[in-house]
Amino acid sequence: MISQDDLGNLKAIAGEQFVSTGESVLNLHSHDESYHTPALPDVVVWPHSTDEVSRITRYAFEKKLPITGWGVGTSLEGNPIPVNHGIVVDFQEMQKVIAIRPEDFQVDVQAGVVYKELNKALSRHGLFFPPDPGAAATIGGMIGNNASGIRTVKYGGTKDHIMRLVVVLPGGEVIRIGNRARKSSSGYDLIHLFVGSEGTLGLVTEATLRLVGLPANFMALRVAFPEVKNATDTVFKIMSSGFSPAAMEFLDSNVIGVLNRDRNLTMEERPTLLMEFNGFSNEGLRDEMDYIEEICAENSSTIIDKGIGQEERDRLWEIRHLTFESLKRQHPGLLPLIVDVAVPLSSYSDTVAFIKKEVSELNAYVFGHAGDGNIHVVVMDDPADGFRWAKVDEANHRIVEKALAFEGTCTGEHGVGIGKRCFLPDEHGDSLELMKRIKNLIDPEGIFNPGKFF
Amino acid sequence: MISQDDLGNLKAIAGEQFVSTGESVLNLHSHDESYHTPALPDVVVWPHSTDEVSRITRYAFEKKLPITGWGVGTSLEGNPIPVNHGIVVDFQEMQKVIAIRPEDFQVDVQAGVVYKELNKALSRHGLFFPPDPGAAATIGGMIGNNASGIRTVKYGGTKDHIMRLVVVLPGGEVIRIGNRARKSSSGYDLIHLFVGSEGTLGLVTEATLRLVGLPANFMALRVAFPEVKNATDTVFKIMSSGFSPAAMEFLDSNVIGVLNRDRNLTMEERPTLLMEFNGFSNEGLRDEMDYIEEICAENSSTIIDKGIGQEERDRLWEIRHLTFESLKRQHPGLLPLIVDVAVPLSSYSDTVAFIKKEVSELNAYVFGHAGDGNIHVVVMDDPADGFRWAKVDEANHRIVEKALAFEGTCTGEHGVGIGKRCFLPDEHGDSLELMKRIKNLIDPEGIFNPGKFF
């Protein structure tokens, strides 16, 4: 528990009005967007600098207080829920874009910068930070989670775009990792150790991100198929033929149905692929489109809506960006469990077929970043209804087991948090022990985001 | 020192004829391709399996014997020189390509597989493993070193292509890391901790590699410029315009001169760029070629030799593959010190200009993977000549200091080994301490490749 003394000391570091124990503040920092049980922090602090984060951390270390980083709480596995209470460090006051270096395709940011705001600022330089998590996440949250999304199939995830980090370690020490060269073989790769560690090893306060140029030419297709297998086989065929789509998404007929109802659309309610390609010229893209259409036709595609240019791309892709909101709106009062497995592409069809059977009696919507073999199932239900939720939970377990049997992973992009802890022994075997040893080395008191991972 | 007893025990593990203390064998494993002082191992062992590596390691751990992994000894910073003697584990008997999975763009290999042999086997499936280190390295060596090369500008380095590893830890424990999905956010990223750790944390015995499709269409250019700055400014302009060359190399006039003499060629002895582009169609590549030529002309290019198609590409690029051999042949009896800095692209011109001044009185050849900001300087001299070598060494130091001042790195691709140890405190600051703590955690007895990194 936090004492009046503690509060006074935290206020001395961050400033009177940047420390709060107000009920609504604590509530806001007790849950993410998932079904996981909320837990209240004792106090929320909004630091303004790496130095303040370091001093808060040193204080927490001395007092053995739990300390959990907070972006905006858009994660989906309970990753930032302060299950052991203590201090939540909210990065909202650290939203500075420190330096844009268009000539090097790089930007330095504070951890609290919101992904979408950053890309707005970068677009003026013809650049963007490609790992699009969909949600209004912060860069710090994306780094903690190794977030990724629809563009990862072409550009990689967050971990592929981090050049430098400033990290506060659990004792309050500040370390600077990495450099600004495009490649390096100098020493152990600490960048990747912290990216995806979900605030259990350190608090990232600043980062240098590697950017890419905004594409100039767009081609997109929305293609419907009679059966799931036609769609998933098409994904495999396109990806294994060496195409490099900028995005390649699968949506099952349930998703299309919800979108039709929620948005008053009239799409054919069938398994659907959404694809985007970028290229050097529209002529090249037109050639590519012909090839892609041919592959779709060979897999019995029934409808192909397609277009060249950014407007066409945006028209065809609008539905994808609406999906999660529409799903939630069509199931008021229910919460989502989101399956997030990823499998090798050769197992993609079998995995989706398995999933469709497993979830046939649930409010389940199958979609995902097909080009990466990443499959989501949004199951809408009531966690308070023990009987129903047990079925939801069982389905999730069986799907993860299947993905692991295919040598895949329990989480393609949402991270471990609370929800995936139980799968780590199965997925990582003996290497989980090494992860635990590293955690104990860096955070011997276990104060950083306790109750996660292990 | 190794006792007769130790030899007997090692022979019991690997087999009588796979353990040697023969003079020529020890000599062969005492040096790499660099100028660094050789050191003889006490014994060389050729294991056949992960299990044998594990048993050898457990034995070494119990007896506190140094143990150093060995591919083929092509590294350039003394990385595998057994400075504390002990056991060298040579992976030559572990050259199995375990499974090629063309449908997933993946291959499982043992660590001793030679890079070029692997790509020969993969080419039958239209695939290749892109981090081309130039030398006849093994996959295990490339992983240890995070090797990269001319294609890294497009495809990334070794670290970007490792999906799974089997690693023997210093106590003999075998861990399996990673999975076969294209993305994952599950637990700490141990893959990147071992890639580039140069055998100081574990011995990699098997790996699953991520492959890419062989390009079908090629376009290449060789362009000469009046001054270094015209060439380096062209690199910056092309890279910052968002082009994605498959390779982009700089060669200074000295390099061209050596090639002319050694290969009886008549190239214009001027700063030169070699470029390769791949594309979806030859038409697209022709358009791209026009743009590239325009940029070169704006920077006063004097000669442009160019071509479309694989034959033309191979013709234009042949000189690059001959460079290192020609340099060595033209300086018989001398050894190379190879500068290997990398800097942000915006500092590329300034860095090369600085280097040209620093090395003007040495047998120095400046070239490198310009698209990555990676600069090599091969300085040929005699390490036994203290006065001369001190000048070589000083130049290397000043160049590295300059690269670090530009927020670059002391090694873009050759690794730390012996030669770059002295620069790590400067480059990594406080994060070097965390690297040391991780080393002590995983290898508390310090038996794995001792004398490197720290």
Contacts between the chains, C-beta under 8 A, distances in Angstrom:
chain1	res1	chain2	res2	distance
A	101	B	344	7.6
A	101	B	346	6.9
A	102	B	240	7.5
A	103	B	236	7.3
A	103	B	240	5.4
A	103	B	345	7.1
A	103	B	346	4.3
A	104	B	240	7.8
A	104	B	344	4.6
A	104	B	345	5.6
A	104	B	346	5.0
A	105	B	240	7.2
A	106	B	344	7.2
A	126	B	242	7.6
A	145	B	185	6.1
A	146	B	185	4.5
A	146	B	189	7.7
A	147	B	185	7.5
A	148	B	183	5.9
A	148	B	185	7.6
A	152	B	183	6.0
A	153	B	182	7.7
A	157	B	183	5.7
A	157	B	185	7.7
A	159	B	189	6.8
A	160	B	160	7.2
A	169	B	434	7.6
A	173	B	430	6.7
A	174	B	430	7.2
A	175	B	429	7.4
A	175	B	430	4.7
A	175	B	431	4.2
A	175	B	433	7.8
A	175	B	434	6.2
A	176	B	429	5.8
A	176	B	430	6.9
A	176	B	431	6.3
A	177	B	428	7.7
A	177	B	431	4.9
A	179	B	407	5.7
A	179	B	408	5.8
A	179	B	409	4.7
A	179	B	427	7.0
A	180	B	343	7.8
A	180	B	344	4.5
A	180	B	406	7.8
A	180	B	407	4.1
A	180	B	408	6.6
A	181	B	341	8.0
A	181	B	342	3.6
A	181	B	343	5.6
A	181	B	344	6.2
A	181	B	372	7.6
A	181	B	373	5.4
A	181	B	374	7.4
A	181	B	403	7.8
A	181	B	407	7.7
A	181	B	408	4.3
A	181	B	409	4.8
A	181	B	412	6.5
A	182	B	153	7.7
A	182	B	342	6.7
A	182	B	344	7.8
A	182	B	345	7.3
A	182	B	372	4.5
A	182	B	373	5.5
A	182	B	374	7.6
A	183	B	148	5.8
A	183	B	152	6.0
A	183	B	157	5.7
A	183	B	342	5.6
A	183	B	369	8.0
A	183	B	372	5.1
A	183	B	373	7.9
A	183	B	374	6.1
A	183	B	409	7.8
A	183	B	412	5.1
A	183	B	413	6.5
A	184	B	342	6.2
A	184	B	409	3.9
A	184	B	411	6.7
A	184	B	412	6.2
A	185	B	145	6.1
A	185	B	146	4.4
A	185	B	147	7.6
A	185	B	148	7.6
A	185	B	157	7.7
A	185	B	196	5.4
A	185	B	409	8.0
A	185	B	411	5.0
A	185	B	412	6.7
A	185	B	413	5.3
A	185	B	414	6.6
A	185	B	415	4.6
A	185	B	416	7.4
A	186	B	409	4.9
A	186	B	410	5.7
A	186	B	411	4.9
A	186	B	415	7.9
A	186	B	416	6.2
A	186	B	420	6.8
A	186	B	423	7.8
A	186	B	424	7.0
A	186	B	427	5.9
A	186	B	428	7.4
A	187	B	196	7.9
A	187	B	416	6.3
A	187	B	424	5.8
A	187	B	427	7.5
A	187	B	428	5.7
A	187	B	432	7.0
A	187	B	435	5.4
A	187	B	453	6.7
A	188	B	193	6.2
A	188	B	196	7.2
A	188	B	197	5.8
A	188	B	201	7.6
A	188	B	435	4.7
A	188	B	438	6.1
A	188	B	439	7.8
A	189	B	146	7.7
A	189	B	159	6.8
A	189	B	192	4.3
A	189	B	193	6.4
A	189	B	195	6.8
A	189	B	196	5.7
A	190	B	431	5.8
A	190	B	434	6.3
A	190	B	435	6.9
A	191	B	192	7.6
A	192	B	189	4.3
A	192	B	191	7.6
A	192	B	192	3.5
A	192	B	193	7.2
A	193	B	188	6.2
A	193	B	189	6.4
A	193	B	192	7.2
A	193	B	193	6.0
A	195	B	189	6.9
A	196	B	185	5.4
A	196	B	187	7.8
A	196	B	188	7.2
A	196	B	189	5.8
A	197	B	188	5.8
A	201	B	188	7.6
A	212	B	242	7.9
A	213	B	242	3.4
A	236	B	103	7.4
A	240	B	102	7.5
A	240	B	103	5.4
A	240	B	104	7.8
A	240	B	105	7.3
A	242	B	126	7.6
A	242	B	212	7.9
A	242	B	213	3.4
A	279	B	280	6.9
A	279	B	284	7.5
A	280	B	279	6.9
A	280	B	284	5.3
A	280	B	287	6.8
A	280	B	288	6.1
A	281	B	284	6.0
A	281	B	287	6.0
A	283	B	283	7.0
A	283	B	284	7.4
A	284	B	279	7.5
A	284	B	280	5.3
A	284	B	281	6.0
A	284	B	283	7.4
A	284	B	284	4.3
A	287	B	280	6.8
A	287	B	281	6.1
A	288	B	280	6.1
A	341	B	181	8.0
A	342	B	181	3.6
A	342	B	182	6.7
A	342	B	183	5.6
A	342	B	184	6.2
A	343	B	180	7.8
A	343	B	181	5.6
A	344	B	101	7.6
A	344	B	104	4.6
A	344	B	106	7.2
A	344	B	180	4.5
A	344	B	181	6.2
A	344	B	182	7.8
A	345	B	103	7.1
A	345	B	104	5.6
A	345	B	182	7.3
A	346	B	101	6.9
A	346	B	103	4.4
A	346	B	104	5.0
A	372	B	181	7.6
A	372	B	182	4.5
A	372	B	183	5.1
A	373	B	181	5.4
A	373	B	182	5.5
A	373	B	183	7.9
A	374	B	181	7.4
A	374	B	182	7.6
A	374	B	183	6.1
A	403	B	181	7.8
A	406	B	180	7.8
A	407	B	179	5.7
A	407	B	180	4.0
A	407	B	181	7.7
A	408	B	179	5.8
A	408	B	180	6.6
A	408	B	181	4.3
A	409	B	179	4.7
A	409	B	181	4.8
A	409	B	183	7.8
A	409	B	184	3.9
A	409	B	185	8.0
A	409	B	186	4.9
A	410	B	186	5.6
A	411	B	184	6.7
A	411	B	185	5.0
A	411	B	186	4.9
A	412	B	181	6.5
A	412	B	183	5.1
A	412	B	184	6.2
A	412	B	185	6.7
A	413	B	183	6.5
A	413	B	185	5.3
A	414	B	185	6.6
A	415	B	185	4.6
A	415	B	186	7.9
A	416	B	185	7.4
A	416	B	186	6.2
A	416	B	187	6.3
A	420	B	186	6.8
A	423	B	186	7.8
A	424	B	186	7.0
A	424	B	187	5.8
A	427	B	179	7.0
A	427	B	186	5.9
A	427	B	187	7.5
A	428	B	177	7.7
A	428	B	186	7.4
A	428	B	187	5.7
A	429	B	175	7.4
A	429	B	176	5.8
A	430	B	173	6.7
A	430	B	174	7.1
A	430	B	175	4.7
A	430	B	176	6.9
A	431	B	175	4.2
A	431	B	176	6.3
A	431	B	177	4.9
A	431	B	190	5.8
A	432	B	187	7.0
A	433	B	175	7.8
A	434	B	169	7.6
A	434	B	175	6.1
A	434	B	190	6.3
A	434	B	442	7.5
A	435	B	187	5.4
A	435	B	188	4.7
A	435	B	190	6.9
A	437	B	441	6.1
A	437	B	442	7.9
A	438	B	188	6.1
A	438	B	438	7.1
A	438	B	441	7.1
A	439	B	188	7.8
A	441	B	437	6.1
A	441	B	438	7.0
A	441	B	441	4.9
A	442	B	434	7.5
A	442	B	437	7.9
A	453	B	187	6.7
